[in-house]
Amino acid sequence: MTGVVLNNVMKRYGDVQVIHGIDLEVDDGEFCVFVGPSGCGKSTLLRMVAGLEETTQGAIHIGARDVTGMDPSERGVAMVFQNYALYPHMSVAQNMGFGLKMTGHPRQVIEEKIAEASRILKLDPYLDRKPKALSGGQRQRVAIGRAIVRGPDVFLFDEPLSNLDAELRVEMRVEIARLHKEIGATMIYVTHDQTEAMTLADKIVVLRDGHIEQVGKPMDLYHDPDNRFVAGFIGSPSMNFLDGTVAGGEIEVPGLARRVALPVTLPEEGHGILFGLRPEHAELDPAGESHVVELTEALGGVSYAYLTAPGGERLIVEERGDFRTPAGTRVGVRFPVEKAYLFDAGTGLRIR
């Protein structure tokens, strides 16, 4: 078994603590994605698993081994970086096999492993090329191939698609998903892009300020967030959040120009509430006049109407079909109440 277990893992730089007591289990063969905004600690945590950052406190296990104090070369991991890190004077084949050559593997073994990685990644036509003769996507596949050749217990990816354009990122997401399915290895992947996380992950770990906010399957986090941060981070466009107040057993939401009754246990009268509503769970009501359409973002099969409420609150509503509501139109907003979310305005925690 080659899962990864973190027990109360912490990281400090002098007096500054950046990772705060992380407990996490990544199962054998699982694709786990660390996601969060810049500075949340996701790359630091990945580098701690790799051994590139010292663990200040706690323990890291890979399989049955405690690797906390081991050098990176002893941990059985291979890391794919954002910047490819290819040797420009070497061919694709030489880049892929260089690590094995340096550790004294026989030439025949190296060639067999290069051939297998090349088959998986469809790199056969490029084996004799230098990196400068490759596209960005091809270079990243070579970097992944170099990791495959090493035959690690765990693959670690540190924002590997950040340098690619939008079309190549989509293409490489498909390649990485196919790779995981074919080789079945444990993979930990760092990204700030929640679309990548939702597409690739078996398990998502949402991080903020060195803490885990929530762990779960992609759609579980989407449909059942624990707090306002996770609800806002997972999903594109982001969930709408409107200020509200408990009033008479209901939620007074000025940004919707109405009160809303929900089957949850509410705090005391007058308590501040954040009312959450995803753009796809709302629709425009042509008969209403409470909101003004400021802009319609047309994306083809789907569009997003950006609305302003009477008090200046902003919200986004999804539109489907060919008709697009023109800017300046006055509309209402309707939605099924069971699709709404409530969060405590002070703590940000979900009210269920």
N, C-alpha and C positions, 0 to 999 in steps of 0.2 A: 504493500500500500504506500502511495506517495502523496498523501494529502499534506496540507500545511496547517499547523496549529500555532496560534499566537496566544500566549498566556501573560496578561497584564504587562504588555510591552510598552515601554516608555522611551522617549528620546529627549535629551536635554543638550543644548549648546550653552555651556556655562550656566548662568542663572535662568536662561530662557527655556521653558519646556514646550516642545512642539508636538509631541505625541503623548497622549494622556491615557495610559492604562488600557490599551487595546486588547480585547479578547475576541478571537475569531477562529473559526474552523473552516477550512477550504477542503472539501472532500476530494478523494482520489478521482481523477478524471474530470473534475468540475472546471467550468470556465467562470472565473470570478472576476468581476470588474470593480475596481476602486474608482469612484466618481465623486467629484466635488469641485468647487471653485478654486481658482489659483490661490496657493498659500494654505490650503486645507490640510496638507501633510500627506497626500496620497503617494507622491513620488518618493518622499522620505521613507514612508512605510515600506514601499516596494524595495528600495535600496537596502533597507534593514534586512529584509528577507534574503536578498542577494548577498549580503555581507559587505556591501560597499559603504554602509553606514554602521557604526558601532551601536549596539543596543545598550542603552544606559541601564535599564532595569527590565526584568521579565525574561521570558524564554521563548525561543522559536524552535519548533520541531518540524522537520520534513520527513515524512514517513515515521519510522520508529526512532530516528536519530535527533538528539538535541544538538542543533547546529549553531546555537547562539554565539559561541566563541570561535567557530571555525572560519578559516579563510574562504573567500568566494569559490576558489577552485575545488574545495573539498565538499561543497554543499550539494552538488548534483543539480545545479540550476544553470540555465542559459538565458541571457538577457538580450532583448532586441530594443535598440535605442531609437530615439526620434531622428537622429542625424545619420543613421545607417552605419557610420564608423567602418567604412570599407577602405582597404588599401588601394590607392589609385594606380599603383604600378603593377598590381596583380590582376590576373584574369578572374572571371567569375568563379571558375573551378578552384583556382588557387586560394581565393578569398574564403570559399566555403570549407576548404580542407586545411586551412592554415593552423587552426587550433589543434587538430589531431596530429598534424605533422610535428608541431612543437612538443607534443607529449609523447612522441616516439612511436606512434602507431604504424604498423606495416603499410607499405604503399598500396597493396591490394585492398586492404581493409578500408583505407581512405577513399580509394576510387569507388568501391562498392557503396559506401555511405553517401558520397557525392552524387552518384548515379540515382540512388533511391530518393534523396532530397530533391534532385532536379526533376525527377518524374512527378513527384507530388506537387511541386510548384510550377511545373511546365517551363523549366528553364533550359531545356536541352539545346535550343537554337542559340543560346547566349553564352555557353560555357567558356568560349575562347575570347569573349569580349572583355574590354576593360570597363570599369565603372562609368567613365566619362561617355561611353557609347550607349549607355542605358538611360531609360526614362526614370523618373522618380519612383514610379510604382515597381519597375523592374529592380531597381536598386534595393528597395525595401524587401522584395521577395528574396533577393540574394542574402540580405541580412538575416531573414527568417531561416533561409536554407542553411546558413552557417550554424544557427542554433540547432536545427534538426540534426545536422551531421554529428553534433556532440552527443546526441542521445540522452538528454538530461531527464531527470525525474520531474522537474517543474520548469515550464517556460514562463518568463517574466517579460512583459511588454510595457515600455515606458513611453506613452503617447506616440506610438509608432507612425501614425498617419497625419500628424499635425503639419508636416511640411508638404503634403500633397494637396492638389487642387480638389474641388468638390467632387468632380466626376471620378477621379482616381481614388478618393476616399471611399466612395460607395463600392467601387470595384474591389478594393483591398479588403473592405469589410467582408465581402462575400468570400474572398480567398481565405481569410483567416478563419471564418466560420467553417468553411469546407475542410481546412487543415485540421481543425480541432476534431471534427467528425471523423476524419480519416485516421488520425494517429491516436486519438483518445487520451492525450496526456493532460495532466493538470496544468492549467494556465491561469495566471494572474495578470490582469491588463489594467493599466492606468489611463484614464482619459478625463478631460473636463467636458467632453461632449456627451450629453445624456442620450442623444440618438444612437451613438456607438454603443453605449452601455445597454440600452434597451434592445438593440439588434443582436448583440453578441452574447450577452451574459446568461448563464444559468442562475447566477447569484450576483446581486448588486450590493456593494457596500457604499453607502452614502456617508461621506466624511465632511466635517466642518470644524475648523480650528483644532485639528488633532484629535477630535472625538468622533466616534461612530454615532451617526444620527439614527440610522435604521439599516437593517440587513434583510434581504428577501429576494424573491423572484421578481423579475421586471414588472409584470402586470400586477403582482401583489402590491408593490410599492406605488404603482400608478393609481390603483383603485382604492387602496387602503393605507394612505400615508399616516404616520404617527404624529406628524407636526407640520407646522406651516412651512418650514424650510424644505422638507422633503416634497411636500405637495407642490411647492413653487419650482423646485429644481427639476423634478421628473415630469416631463410633458412639454410639448412644443406646439403652439405658443403656450406660455406659462398659464397656470390657473389664475383667474381673476380673484382678487382679494378686495373686499369692500368692508369698511368699518360699519359695525352694528352695535346695538345695545339691547339688553334684555328688557322687554317692556310688556307687562301683562301676560307673561307666559309665552310670548312670541319674541321674534327678533325684528327690531326696527332697523331697516337697512335703507338709509337715505339714497344711496347710490342706485337702488332699484325702485325708489319712490313707492315703497310698499313695506308691509310687515310680512314675515314668513313664519309659519308654524312648522316645527320639525319634531319628529318623535324621539327626542333625546332629553336627558335630564339637564336642564339649564342651571347656570349659576344664579345668584341672587339678583333681584330687580336692580336694573341700572348697570349691571356688569358689562364691561367692554368685550365685544365679540368681533372676530374676523370672519366674514362670510365668504366662503370659497365656492367658485363655480367655474368649471372648465369651459372653454369656448365652444366645444362640440356638444355640450349639454344644454346650451341656450339657443334660442332662435329669436329672430326679429318679429315683432308684432306690428304689422302695417297699420293696425287700427289705433295703436298707442301714440303718444306724443311726449313721453317723458325723457327721451334721449335724442341726441342729434348725432347723425353719422358724420364723422369728421373725415374719414378716409376708408376706402375699400381696397384691400390688398388682394388682387386677383392672381391666383396661382394655377389657373387651369380648371381642373375638376373641383377645386375647393377655393373659397375666398374667405377673408377675414375682415369683418366690419369693425372699425375702431370707433367706439361711441363715447360721448361725453354726457354725463348725467346733469341734472339741474344744479347740483352743488359743485360741479367740476370734476367729480370722480370719473375715472376712465375704466372702460372694460372692453373686451374683445369678444365678438360673437362670430361663430363659424356660419358661412353660407354655402349651400351646395346647389347644383343646377346651373343653368346658363344665365339666369337673371342676377344682376348685381345691384344692390341698393345704392343709388347715387349719393354722393357727398351732399350734405345739407338737408337730407331728408329727416323728418322727425318720426321716430318710431318708439314702440315699447319693447320690453324684453320679457319673454316668458320661458319657463323651464319647469321640468318635473322636480318637485321639492326633494324627492328621494335621491337626486343626483347632487344635491348641495352638500357642502362640508362646513363644519363649524370649528373654529379654533379660538382658544383663549387669547384675547388681545395682549395680555401681559406676558404669559409664558410661551405662547405659540403652540402649546400642546393641543392635540385634537380633542374635541368634545364629541363623544360618541353616544 
